[in-house]
Amino acid sequence: MDLSALAGFLERGGPALWAIAALSVLTLALVLWKVAALLGAGAWRRAGAERAVAAWTRAGGEARAAAEAAGGVRARVASAAMAALERLPAEAAREETARVARAELARLREGLRALELIATIAPLLGLLGTVLGMIEAFQALQASGARADPAVLAGGIWEALLTTAAGMAVAIPAAAALTWFESVAERVQTDLEDLATRLFLAGEAA
């Protein structure tokens, strides 16, 4: 579809379709940015943190250095927990570890509210566009009176329905991406709780 055809398609849907088109571009940008951010945060890196925690539970030693070298959100929280255990009482170390973990999880969830908003308002914008289009179509039907052309009315109705379809086409991928990103954050949270528990149990046993 060339640019002129695309512009014509958007003109048929009216302002609501233009708004939905803007949301589609924003959704794509958010998804790409979020995938890059999760990769940069090491959301899928687990092995280095696991090795560091295993070393800590055995004898400590170079475990903290190994965690710092491993990178990734799990390793950063593990390193923070080790540092807290080395210099703070157990309860204060737990609080410090929890603080670092909350900050890391907040970073992982950045941008998810925007995706949630898009998934919510895109179909509503589509419905609004359809309602406004139907109003225009029936106003034209009323003005034409007995000379109403069913083909013209049908054309107005299908143009009005474009916005509903477009809104759903934007909302469905946005909702799917949101669910995926939330599942990644939840998996990381579960891993962080497991790693911290193992570190603190090892510290209490030492």
N, C-alpha and C positions, 0 to 999 in steps of 0.2 A: 504494500500500500504506500503510494507516494505521499508527499507532504500535503498536496492540494486535496487529495482524497481524504486524508486523515482530518484535515481542517474542516472539510465538508461534513464528515461524520460527526465531528464534535459540535459543529453548528446545529446539526439536527437535534442533538440532545440538549442544547441550551447551556446556561451557566452551570447547572448541576453536573453535567457531563464534563465540562472543563475542570470543575473542582475535583471530580473523581479521577480525571487524568492526572492532575497534579498530585493527588494522593498516591496514585500508582507509581509515579516517579519517586516520590518520597519513600514509599515502601521498599522499592528496589534498592535505593541508596541506603536505607537503614539496615536492610538484611545483609548487604555486602559489607557495610561498616562493622556490623555486629560480628559477622563471621571472622573478619580480620582482627577485631578486638579480642575475640575469644582465642584465636590462634596466638596472638601476641601475649595474652595472659597465661598461655600454657594450660588451657582448660582441659586438654586431652592428654597432658603429660602426667604420668603417674609413677613410672618406674624409678626415676631418680629419688622422689620423695620416699617411696617404699624402701629403697636401699638405705637411705639415710636413717629412717626410723628403725629399721632392722639393726643397723649398726649401733644406734643409740641404746636400744633395748639389750644388746649384748654387752657393750662395755663403754658406750659413750665415745671417747676418743675423738676421732676426726669426723664424727657424724654431722656436726653442725656445718663444717666446711663442705662436706659432701652435699648437704641440703642447699647451701648457698650456691654451689656450683651447678646443681641440677636445674635450677630455674623452674618457673611455673608456679601457679597459685598454690598448689599443695606443698611444694618445697619451701615457698616463702613462709607459709604459716608454720610448717614444721620447724624451720629455722628460728622463727620468732618464739615458738614454744620452748625450744632448746635454750635459747638465750635467756628467756624469762626464768626457766628452771635453774639456770646457773647462778642467777643474781638475785632472785626474789623468793620469798616464802611461797609455799605451795598454793595458797588461796590467791595471793596477788598474781602469781604466775598464770593461774587459770583465767583471771580477769584480763590480764594483758593478752593472752592468747585469744580469748574470745573477742577482744577489741580488734585485733589484727584480722581475725577471720571475718568479722562483720564487715570491715572495710573492704576486704578482698571480694566478698560476696556482693557487696553493693556495686563494686566496679563491674562484676560480671553481669549484673542486672541493669546496667545503664542502657537506656534506650528502649527497654521493654514496655514502659508505660506508653511511649509514643506508638509502638506497634499495636498495643491493646486499644488505644484510642482510634487508630485507623480502622481496625477490625470492627469497632463498634459503630463509627459514624459513616463509613463508606456505604453500607446498605441503607442507612437512613437517608443519606443524600440521594441515593438512587431512588428510593421510594418518594422522596420529596419531588425529585425531577419528574417522576412518572405522574404523580398527582397533579402537578402544575401543567404537564403536557395534556393530561386528560381533560382538565378544566378548559384549556385552549381549544381542544378538539370539540368538546361539547358546546362551547360558545360559538364556534364556527358552524356547527350543526344547527344551533338555534337560529343563527343569523340567516342561514340559507333557507330555512323553513321547508316548504314542500319540495323545493328544488334540490334537496340534499343529495349529494353523490356518495353512495356507500364506499366507493373506492377511495375518495378523499378522506372520509372518516377513518377508514382502516389504515390509511397511510399515517394519519395523525396519531392513531393509537400505537402503532408499532414503533414510531419514532419516540413516543413517550415511554414505552417499555424499555428502550435502549438503556436508560439510566439505571433501571433496576438490575438489569443483567450486568452492566458495567460495575455497579456497586458491589454485587456479589463476587464478580471476578477479581476485584481488589481485596475484598474482605477475606475470602477463603485462603489465599496464600499468606496474607498477613497473620491470620489466626493460626495457620499451620506453622509458620516460622516462629511465632510467639510460643507455641506449645513446645517446639523443639528447643528453643533457647532456655525456656524455663526448666525443661528436663535436664539440660546440661548443667544449669546452676544447681539444681537439686542434687544431682549426682556428685558434683564437687562438694556441696555442703555435707553430704553423707560421708564422703571420703575424709573431709577435714575433721569431722567429729570422730571418726574412727582413728585417724592418725593421732589426734590430740589425746584421745583416751589411752592409746597404747603408750605414748610418751609419758603421760602422767603416772600411769600404773608402773612403768619401769622406774620412774623417779622415786615413787613411794617404796618400791621393793629394794632400791639400792641402799 
